[in-house]
Amino acid sequence: MKITKKLYVEGMSCSHCAKSVADAVGAIPGVKKVDVNLNKGLATVKLESEIADTVFGAAITDAGFTLKQVA
Ligand SMILES: [Cu+2]
């Protein structure tokens, strides 16, 4: 099973922020791949299984950013 989700993240202002988000989201078990687009404030994740939005939200909050929306 392959799942792709788009995480809209608020607060990223530079490449270091983007890397922090990529690392935080990438560390969640079940996340296969993360691509962060800084300009769009978007992290595209590929998952091996379903992960609750709240799990992404917690990881992103811990990294110092805000998850606005999941699509
Ligand atoms: Cu930054």
PDB file of the backbone (N, CA, C, O) and the ligand in Angstrom, with CONECT records:
HET     CU  A 101       1
ATOM      1  N   MET A   1       0.844  -1.194   0.000  1.00  0.00           N
ATOM      2  CA  MET A   1       0.000   0.000   0.000  1.00  0.00           C
ATOM      3  C   MET A   1       0.884   1.250   0.000  1.00  0.00           C
ATOM      4  O   MET A   1       1.814   1.368   0.798  1.00  0.00           O
ATOM      5  N   LYS A   2       0.583   2.162  -0.893  1.00  0.00           N
ATOM      6  CA  LYS A   2       1.332   3.416  -0.939  1.00  0.00           C
ATOM      7  C   LYS A   2       0.361   4.577  -0.767  1.00  0.00           C
ATOM      8  O   LYS A   2      -0.665   4.662  -1.441  1.00  0.00           O
ATOM      9  N   ILE A   3       0.712   5.459   0.146  1.00  0.00           N
ATOM     10  CA  ILE A   3      -0.127   6.617   0.419  1.00  0.00           C
ATOM     11  C   ILE A   3       0.727   7.871   0.304  1.00  0.00           C
ATOM     12  O   ILE A   3       1.856   7.908   0.792  1.00  0.00           O
ATOM     13  N   THR A   4       0.185   8.896  -0.342  1.00  0.00           N
ATOM     14  CA  THR A   4       0.863  10.187  -0.381  1.00  0.00           C
ATOM     15  C   THR A   4      -0.024  11.227   0.283  1.00  0.00           C
ATOM     16  O   THR A   4      -1.220  11.307   0.002  1.00  0.00           O
ATOM     17  N   LYS A   5       0.564  12.018   1.157  1.00  0.00           N
ATOM     18  CA  LYS A   5      -0.186  13.103   1.791  1.00  0.00           C
ATOM     19  C   LYS A   5       0.574  14.402   1.643  1.00  0.00           C
ATOM     20  O   LYS A   5       1.802  14.427   1.561  1.00  0.00           O
ATOM     21  N   LYS A   6      -0.189  15.481   1.612  1.00  0.00           N
ATOM     22  CA  LYS A   6       0.410  16.818   1.572  1.00  0.00           C
ATOM     23  C   LYS A   6       0.167  17.499   2.906  1.00  0.00           C
ATOM     24  O   LYS A   6      -0.972  17.656   3.346  1.00  0.00           O
ATOM     25  N   LEU A   7       1.265  17.903   3.542  1.00  0.00           N
ATOM     26  CA  LEU A   7       1.178  18.583   4.830  1.00  0.00           C
ATOM     27  C   LEU A   7       1.504  20.058   4.618  1.00  0.00           C
ATOM     28  O   LEU A   7       2.598  20.405   4.173  1.00  0.00           O
ATOM     29  N   TYR A   8       0.553  20.908   4.937  1.00  0.00           N
ATOM     30  CA  TYR A   8       0.780  22.350   4.807  1.00  0.00           C
ATOM     31  C   TYR A   8       1.289  22.868   6.144  1.00  0.00           C
ATOM     32  O   TYR A   8       0.589  22.820   7.155  1.00  0.00           O
ATOM     33  N   VAL A   9       2.526  23.367   6.129  1.00  0.00           N
ATOM     34  CA  VAL A   9       3.223  23.740   7.358  1.00  0.00           C
ATOM     35  C   VAL A   9       3.442  25.246   7.400  1.00  0.00           C
ATOM     36  O   VAL A   9       3.905  25.854   6.435  1.00  0.00           O
ATOM     37  N   GLU A  10       3.094  25.834   8.551  1.00  0.00           N
ATOM     38  CA  GLU A  10       3.261  27.266   8.748  1.00  0.00           C
ATOM     39  C   GLU A  10       4.546  27.518   9.536  1.00  0.00           C
ATOM     40  O   GLU A  10       4.855  26.786  10.476  1.00  0.00           O
ATOM     41  N   GLY A  11       5.285  28.546   9.153  1.00  0.00           N
ATOM     42  CA  GLY A  11       6.415  28.997   9.959  1.00  0.00           C
ATOM     43  C   GLY A  11       7.787  28.711   9.385  1.00  0.00           C
ATOM     44  O   GLY A  11       8.792  29.115   9.969  1.00  0.00           O
ATOM     45  N   MET A  12       7.854  28.019   8.246  1.00  0.00           N
ATOM     46  CA  MET A  12       9.173  27.746   7.660  1.00  0.00           C
ATOM     47  C   MET A  12       9.657  28.980   6.893  1.00  0.00           C
ATOM     48  O   MET A  12       8.957  29.497   6.022  1.00  0.00           O
ATOM     49  N   SER A  13      10.881  29.449   7.235  1.00  0.00           N
ATOM     50  CA  SER A  13      11.375  30.665   6.583  1.00  0.00           C
ATOM     51  C   SER A  13      12.711  30.474   5.883  1.00  0.00           C
ATOM     52  O   SER A  13      13.143  31.362   5.149  1.00  0.00           O
ATOM     53  N   CYS A  14      13.366  29.363   6.082  1.00  0.00           N
ATOM     54  CA  CYS A  14      14.645  29.147   5.403  1.00  0.00           C
ATOM     55  C   CYS A  14      14.903  27.654   5.237  1.00  0.00           C
ATOM     56  O   CYS A  14      14.109  26.818   5.669  1.00  0.00           O
ATOM     57  N   SER A  15      16.022  27.338   4.607  1.00  0.00           N
ATOM     58  CA  SER A  15      16.311  25.930   4.317  1.00  0.00           C
ATOM     59  C   SER A  15      16.533  25.118   5.593  1.00  0.00           C
ATOM     60  O   SER A  15      16.315  23.907   5.610  1.00  0.00           O
ATOM     61  N   HIS A  16      16.967  25.792   6.660  1.00  0.00           N
ATOM     62  CA  HIS A  16      17.136  25.067   7.920  1.00  0.00           C
ATOM     63  C   HIS A  16      15.786  24.637   8.494  1.00  0.00           C
ATOM     64  O   HIS A  16      15.635  23.534   9.020  1.00  0.00           O
ATOM     65  N   CYS A  17      14.810  25.543   8.377  1.00  0.00           N
ATOM     66  CA  CYS A  17      13.455  25.196   8.809  1.00  0.00           C
ATOM     67  C   CYS A  17      12.947  23.994   8.011  1.00  0.00           C
ATOM     68  O   CYS A  17      12.385  23.050   8.567  1.00  0.00           O
ATOM     69  N   ALA A  18      13.157  24.053   6.709  1.00  0.00           N
ATOM     70  CA  ALA A  18      12.689  22.974   5.841  1.00  0.00           C
ATOM     71  C   ALA A  18      13.327  21.653   6.247  1.00  0.00           C
ATOM     72  O   ALA A  18      12.671  20.611   6.257  1.00  0.00           O
ATOM     73  N   LYS A  19      14.613  21.707   6.582  1.00  0.00           N
ATOM     74  CA  LYS A  19      15.305  20.485   6.986  1.00  0.00           C
ATOM     75  C   LYS A  19      14.786  19.987   8.335  1.00  0.00           C
ATOM     76  O   LYS A  19      14.639  18.783   8.543  1.00  0.00           O
ATOM     77  N   SER A  20      14.507  20.923   9.254  1.00  0.00           N
ATOM     78  CA  SER A  20      13.955  20.524  10.557  1.00  0.00           C
ATOM     79  C   SER A  20      12.630  19.783  10.383  1.00  0.00           C
ATOM     80  O   SER A  20      12.382  18.761  11.023  1.00  0.00           O
ATOM     81  N   VAL A  21      11.792  20.318   9.508  1.00  0.00           N
ATOM     82  CA  VAL A  21      10.498  19.678   9.254  1.00  0.00           C
ATOM     83  C   VAL A  21      10.703  18.324   8.584  1.00  0.00           C
ATOM     84  O   VAL A  21      10.062  17.338   8.950  1.00  0.00           O
ATOM     85  N   ALA A  22      11.597  18.283   7.605  1.00  0.00           N
ATOM     86  CA  ALA A  22      11.854  17.017   6.906  1.00  0.00           C
ATOM     87  C   ALA A  22      12.374  15.959   7.876  1.00  0.00           C
ATOM     88  O   ALA A  22      11.962  14.800   7.819  1.00  0.00           O
ATOM     89  N   ASP A  23      13.276  16.361   8.762  1.00  0.00           N
ATOM     90  CA  ASP A  23      13.831  15.410   9.731  1.00  0.00           C
ATOM     91  C   ASP A  23      12.764  14.935  10.709  1.00  0.00           C
ATOM     92  O   ASP A  23      12.669  13.744  11.005  1.00  0.00           O
ATOM     93  N   ALA A  24      11.957  15.877  11.210  1.00  0.00           N
ATOM     94  CA  ALA A  24      10.930  15.539  12.202  1.00  0.00           C
ATOM     95  C   ALA A  24       9.890  14.593  11.611  1.00  0.00           C
ATOM     96  O   ALA A  24       9.507  13.601  12.231  1.00  0.00           O
ATOM     97  N   VAL A  25       9.441  14.919  10.398  1.00  0.00           N
ATOM     98  CA  VAL A  25       8.417  14.082   9.770  1.00  0.00           C
ATOM     99  C   VAL A  25       9.025  12.753   9.324  1.00  0.00           C
ATOM    100  O   VAL A  25       8.387  11.704   9.416  1.00  0.00           O
ATOM    101  N   GLY A  26      10.265  12.814   8.840  1.00  0.00           N
ATOM    102  CA  GLY A  26      10.933  11.601   8.375  1.00  0.00           C
ATOM    103  C   GLY A  26      11.212  10.603   9.485  1.00  0.00           C
ATOM    104  O   GLY A  26      11.391   9.412   9.228  1.00  0.00           O
ATOM    105  N   ALA A  27      11.250  11.095  10.734  1.00  0.00           N
ATOM    106  CA  ALA A  27      11.527  10.220  11.876  1.00  0.00           C
ATOM    107  C   ALA A  27      10.289   9.458  12.353  1.00  0.00           C
ATOM    108  O   ALA A  27      10.395   8.559  13.187  1.00  0.00           O
ATOM    109  N   ILE A  28       9.125   9.815  11.827  1.00  0.00           N
ATOM    110  CA  ILE A  28       7.894   9.124  12.227  1.00  0.00           C
ATOM    111  C   ILE A  28       7.896   7.726  11.604  1.00  0.00           C
ATOM    112  O   ILE A  28       8.071   7.585  10.394  1.00  0.00           O
ATOM    113  N   PRO A  29       7.701   6.696  12.430  1.00  0.00           N
ATOM    114  CA  PRO A  29       7.666   5.337  11.889  1.00  0.00           C
ATOM    115  C   PRO A  29       6.581   5.182  10.820  1.00  0.00           C
ATOM    116  O   PRO A  29       5.434   5.577  11.028  1.00  0.00           O
ATOM    117  N   GLY A  30       6.950   4.609   9.687  1.00  0.00           N
ATOM    118  CA  GLY A  30       5.993   4.408   8.612  1.00  0.00           C
ATOM    119  C   GLY A  30       6.112   5.429   7.502  1.00  0.00           C
ATOM    120  O   GLY A  30       5.522   5.268   6.434  1.00  0.00           O
ATOM    121  N   VAL A  31       6.889   6.500   7.759  1.00  0.00           N
ATOM    122  CA  VAL A  31       7.111   7.496   6.713  1.00  0.00           C
ATOM    123  C   VAL A  31       8.283   7.040   5.854  1.00  0.00           C
ATOM    124  O   VAL A  31       9.395   6.844   6.344  1.00  0.00           O
ATOM    125  N   LYS A  32       8.012   6.877   4.567  1.00  0.00           N
ATOM    126  CA  LYS A  32       9.045   6.376   3.658  1.00  0.00           C
ATOM    127  C   LYS A  32       9.886   7.488   3.074  1.00  0.00           C
ATOM    128  O   LYS A  32      11.097   7.346   2.904  1.00  0.00           O
ATOM    129  N   LYS A  33       9.226   8.610   2.765  1.00  0.00           N
ATOM    130  CA  LYS A  33       9.925   9.678   2.054  1.00  0.00           C
ATOM    131  C   LYS A  33       9.267  11.013   2.372  1.00  0.00           C
ATOM    132  O   LYS A  33       8.046  11.092   2.508  1.00  0.00           O
ATOM    133  N   VAL A  34      10.075  12.059   2.491  1.00  0.00           N
ATOM    134  CA  VAL A  34       9.554  13.409   2.720  1.00  0.00           C
ATOM    135  C   VAL A  34      10.228  14.356   1.742  1.00  0.00           C
ATOM    136  O   VAL A  34      11.452  14.350   1.604  1.00  0.00           O
ATOM    137  N   ASP A  35       9.433  15.163   1.068  1.00  0.00           N
ATOM    138  CA  ASP A  35       9.961  16.248   0.240  1.00  0.00           C
ATOM    139  C   ASP A  35       9.351  17.545   0.734  1.00  0.00           C
ATOM    140  O   ASP A  35       8.128  17.688   0.765  1.00  0.00           O
ATOM    141  N   VAL A  36      10.197  18.494   1.122  1.00  0.00           N
ATOM    142  CA  VAL A  36       9.689  19.766   1.623  1.00  0.00           C
ATOM    143  C   VAL A  36       9.909  20.847   0.573  1.00  0.00           C
ATOM    144  O   VAL A  36      11.017  21.035   0.071  1.00  0.00           O
ATOM    145  N   ASN A  37       8.821  21.556   0.253  1.00  0.00           N
ATOM    146  CA  ASN A  37       8.899  22.715  -0.633  1.00  0.00           C
ATOM    147  C   ASN A  37       8.747  23.950   0.244  1.00  0.00           C
ATOM    148  O   ASN A  37       7.655  24.268   0.717  1.00  0.00           O
ATOM    149  N   LEU A  38       9.866  24.639   0.450  1.00  0.00           N
ATOM    150  CA  LEU A  38       9.892  25.790   1.356  1.00  0.00           C
ATOM    151  C   LEU A  38       8.959  26.911   0.889  1.00  0.00           C
ATOM    152  O   LEU A  38       8.210  27.473   1.688  1.00  0.00           O
ATOM    153  N   ASN A  39       9.007  27.230  -0.396  1.00  0.00           N
ATOM    154  CA  ASN A  39       8.209  28.343  -0.916  1.00  0.00           C
ATOM    155  C   ASN A  39       6.712  28.108  -0.780  1.00  0.00           C
ATOM    156  O   ASN A  39       5.945  29.037  -0.530  1.00  0.00           O
ATOM    157  N   LYS A  40       6.310  26.860  -0.948  1.00  0.00           N
ATOM    158  CA  LYS A  40       4.879  26.539  -0.842  1.00  0.00           C
ATOM    159  C   LYS A  40       4.470  26.212   0.587  1.00  0.00           C
ATOM    160  O   LYS A  40       3.280  26.105   0.883  1.00  0.00           O
ATOM    161  N   GLY A  41       5.451  26.051   1.482  1.00  0.00           N
ATOM    162  CA  GLY A  41       5.136  25.642   2.850  1.00  0.00           C
ATOM    163  C   GLY A  41       4.502  24.265   2.872  1.00  0.00           C
ATOM    164  O   GLY A  41       3.568  23.994   3.628  1.00  0.00           O
ATOM    165  N   LEU A  42       5.035  23.410   2.025  1.00  0.00           N
ATOM    166  CA  LEU A  42       4.398  22.114   1.799  1.00  0.00           C
ATOM    167  C   LEU A  42       5.395  20.981   1.984  1.00  0.00           C
ATOM    168  O   LEU A  42       6.497  21.004   1.437  1.00  0.00           O
ATOM    169  N   ALA A  43       4.986  19.991   2.764  1.00  0.00           N
ATOM    170  CA  ALA A  43       5.772  18.767   2.892  1.00  0.00           C
ATOM    171  C   ALA A  43       4.958  17.630   2.286  1.00  0.00           C
ATOM    172  O   ALA A  43       3.853  17.336   2.742  1.00  0.00           O
ATOM    173  N   THR A  44       5.505  17.000   1.267  1.00  0.00           N
ATOM    174  CA  THR A  44       4.843  15.862   0.642  1.00  0.00           C
ATOM    175  C   THR A  44       5.452  14.592   1.203  1.00  0.00           C
ATOM    176  O   THR A  44       6.661  14.377   1.108  1.00  0.00           O
ATOM    177  N   VAL A  45       4.612  13.752   1.787  1.00  0.00           N
ATOM    178  CA  VAL A  45       5.115  12.537   2.425  1.00  0.00           C
ATOM    179  C   VAL A  45       4.553  11.301   1.737  1.00  0.00           C
ATOM    180  O   VAL A  45       3.397  11.261   1.315  1.00  0.00           O
ATOM    181  N   LYS A  46       5.424  10.289   1.640  1.00  0.00           N
ATOM    182  CA  LYS A  46       4.988   8.981   1.159  1.00  0.00           C
ATOM    183  C   LYS A  46       5.015   8.021   2.344  1.00  0.00           C
ATOM    184  O   LYS A  46       6.003   7.933   3.073  1.00  0.00           O
ATOM    185  N   LEU A  47       3.920   7.315   2.517  1.00  0.00           N
ATOM    186  CA  LEU A  47       3.727   6.460   3.688  1.00  0.00           C
ATOM    187  C   LEU A  47       3.567   5.000   3.276  1.00  0.00           C
ATOM    188  O   LEU A  47       3.105   4.678   2.181  1.00  0.00           O
ATOM    189  N   GLU A  48       3.967   4.142   4.195  1.00  0.00           N
ATOM    190  CA  GLU A  48       3.748   2.710   3.972  1.00  0.00           C
ATOM    191  C   GLU A  48       2.397   2.278   4.514  1.00  0.00           C
ATOM    192  O   GLU A  48       1.815   1.297   4.052  1.00  0.00           O
ATOM    193  N   SER A  49       1.900   3.024   5.507  1.00  0.00           N
ATOM    194  CA  SER A  49       0.583   2.745   6.060  1.00  0.00           C
ATOM    195  C   SER A  49       0.004   4.053   6.576  1.00  0.00           C
ATOM    196  O   SER A  49       0.700   5.061   6.696  1.00  0.00           O
ATOM    197  N   GLU A  50      -1.275   4.011   6.876  1.00  0.00           N
ATOM    198  CA  GLU A  50      -1.964   5.228   7.305  1.00  0.00           C
ATOM    199  C   GLU A  50      -1.370   5.760   8.610  1.00  0.00           C
ATOM    200  O   GLU A  50      -1.100   4.998   9.539  1.00  0.00           O
ATOM    201  N   ILE A  51      -1.174   7.066   8.663  1.00  0.00           N
ATOM    202  CA  ILE A  51      -0.702   7.725   9.881  1.00  0.00           C
ATOM    203  C   ILE A  51      -1.675   8.856  10.181  1.00  0.00           C
ATOM    204  O   ILE A  51      -2.037   9.629   9.293  1.00  0.00           O
ATOM    205  N   ALA A  52      -2.097   8.948  11.444  1.00  0.00           N
ATOM    206  CA  ALA A  52      -3.082   9.966  11.833  1.00  0.00           C
ATOM    207  C   ALA A  52      -2.493  11.364  11.678  1.00  0.00           C
ATOM    208  O   ALA A  52      -1.302  11.584  11.901  1.00  0.00           O
ATOM    209  N   ASP A  53      -3.360  12.307  11.289  1.00  0.00           N
ATOM    210  CA  ASP A  53      -2.925  13.694  11.127  1.00  0.00           C
ATOM    211  C   ASP A  53      -2.324  14.236  12.422  1.00  0.00           C
ATOM    212  O   ASP A  53      -1.396  15.045  12.391  1.00  0.00           O
ATOM    213  N   THR A  54      -2.861  13.782  13.570  1.00  0.00           N
ATOM    214  CA  THR A  54      -2.376  14.277  14.863  1.00  0.00           C
ATOM    215  C   THR A  54      -0.924  13.889  15.107  1.00  0.00           C
ATOM    216  O   THR A  54      -0.197  14.600  15.801  1.00  0.00           O
ATOM    217  N   VAL A  55      -0.496  12.754  14.536  1.00  0.00           N
ATOM    218  CA  VAL A  55       0.898  12.319  14.685  1.00  0.00           C
ATOM    219  C   VAL A  55       1.820  13.274  13.928  1.00  0.00           C
ATOM    220  O   VAL A  55       2.875  13.665  14.427  1.00  0.00           O
ATOM    221  N   PHE A  56       1.405  13.640  12.719  1.00  0.00           N
ATOM    222  CA  PHE A  56       2.181  14.631  11.967  1.00  0.00           C
ATOM    223  C   PHE A  56       2.188  15.964  12.713  1.00  0.00           C
ATOM    224  O   PHE A  56       3.220  16.627  12.823  1.00  0.00           O
ATOM    225  N   GLY A  57       1.023  16.338  13.218  1.00  0.00           N
ATOM    226  CA  GLY A  57       0.898  17.609  13.926  1.00  0.00           C
ATOM    227  C   GLY A  57       1.830  17.679  15.124  1.00  0.00           C
ATOM    228  O   GLY A  57       2.485  18.698  15.345  1.00  0.00           O
ATOM    229  N   ALA A  58       1.895  16.602  15.898  1.00  0.00           N
ATOM    230  CA  ALA A  58       2.739  16.579  17.091  1.00  0.00           C
ATOM    231  C   ALA A  58       4.218  16.691  16.714  1.00  0.00           C
ATOM    232  O   ALA A  58       4.968  17.436  17.346  1.00  0.00           O
ATOM    233  N   ALA A  59       4.631  15.957  15.692  1.00  0.00           N
ATOM    234  CA  ALA A  59       6.038  15.985  15.273  1.00  0.00           C
ATOM    235  C   ALA A  59       6.427  17.373  14.780  1.00  0.00           C
ATOM    236  O   ALA A  59       7.523  17.859  15.059  1.00  0.00           O
ATOM    237  N   ILE A  60       5.512  18.005  14.041  1.00  0.00           N
ATOM    238  CA  ILE A  60       5.802  19.334  13.486  1.00  0.00           C
ATOM    239  C   ILE A  60       5.794  20.391  14.591  1.00  0.00           C
ATOM    240  O   ILE A  60       6.607  21.316  14.577  1.00  0.00           O
ATOM    241  N   THR A  61       4.884  20.253  15.534  1.00  0.00           N
ATOM    242  CA  THR A  61       4.857  21.167  16.687  1.00  0.00           C
ATOM    243  C   THR A  61       6.144  21.040  17.493  1.00  0.00           C
ATOM    244  O   THR A  61       6.732  22.045  17.892  1.00  0.00           O
ATOM    245  N   ASP A  62       6.581  19.805  17.733  1.00  0.00           N
ATOM    246  CA  ASP A  62       7.826  19.579  18.482  1.00  0.00           C
ATOM    247  C   ASP A  62       9.017  20.236  17.789  1.00  0.00           C
ATOM    248  O   ASP A  62       9.953  20.689  18.447  1.00  0.00           O
ATOM    249  N   ALA A  63       8.975  20.283  16.471  1.00  0.00           N
ATOM    250  CA  ALA A  63      10.075  20.880  15.704  1.00  0.00           C
ATOM    251  C   ALA A  63       9.984  22.412  15.699  1.00  0.00           C
ATOM    252  O   ALA A  63      10.912  23.088  15.255  1.00  0.00           O
ATOM    253  N   GLY A  64       8.850  22.964  16.201  1.00  0.00           N
ATOM    254  CA  GLY A  64       8.710  24.403  16.307  1.00  0.00           C
ATOM    255  C   GLY A  64       7.866  25.044  15.213  1.00  0.00           C
ATOM    256  O   GLY A  64       7.921  26.256  15.006  1.00  0.00           O
ATOM    257  N   PHE A  65       7.084  24.223  14.516  1.00  0.00           N
ATOM    258  CA  PHE A  65       6.269  24.744  13.426  1.00  0.00           C
ATOM    259  C   PHE A  65       4.813  24.321  13.641  1.00  0.00           C
ATOM    260  O   PHE A  65       4.487  23.627  14.604  1.00  0.00           O
ATOM    261  N   THR A  66       3.957  24.754  12.731  1.00  0.00           N
ATOM    262  CA  THR A  66       2.536  24.470  12.892  1.00  0.00           C
ATOM    263  C   THR A  66       1.993  23.756  11.648  1.00  0.00           C
ATOM    264  O   THR A  66       2.198  24.201  10.519  1.00  0.00           O
ATOM    265  N   LEU A  67       1.311  22.661  11.880  1.00  0.00           N
ATOM    266  CA  LEU A  67       0.646  21.969  10.773  1.00  0.00           C
ATOM    267  C   LEU A  67      -0.719  22.602  10.572  1.00  0.00           C
ATOM    268  O   LEU A  67      -1.582  22.547  11.449  1.00  0.00           O
ATOM    269  N   LYS A  68      -0.904  23.212   9.389  1.00  0.00           N
ATOM    270  CA  LYS A  68      -2.151  23.932   9.125  1.00  0.00           C
ATOM    271  C   LYS A  68      -3.216  23.037   8.530  1.00  0.00           C
ATOM    272  O   LYS A  68      -4.397  23.143   8.859  1.00  0.00           O
ATOM    273  N   GLN A  69      -2.774  22.146   7.641  1.00  0.00           N
ATOM    274  CA  GLN A  69      -3.770  21.366   6.895  1.00  0.00           C
ATOM    275  C   GLN A  69      -3.103  20.118   6.337  1.00  0.00           C
ATOM    276  O   GLN A  69      -1.915  20.117   6.015  1.00  0.00           O
ATOM    277  N   VAL A  70      -3.882  19.071   6.231  1.00  0.00           N
ATOM    278  CA  VAL A  70      -3.419  17.841   5.598  1.00  0.00           C
ATOM    279  C   VAL A  70      -4.321  17.546   4.415  1.00  0.00           C
ATOM    280  O   VAL A  70      -5.545  17.561   4.547  1.00  0.00           O
ATOM    281  N   ALA A  71      -3.734  17.279   3.271  1.00  0.00           N
ATOM    282  CA  ALA A  71      -4.537  16.958   2.091  1.00  0.00           C
ATOM    283  C   ALA A  71      -4.019  15.686   1.452  1.00  0.00           C
ATOM    284  O   ALA A  71      -4.558  15.239   0.440  1.00  0.00           O
TER     285      ALA A  71
HETATM  286 CU    CU A 101      14.709  28.663   9.100  1.00  0.00          CU2+
END
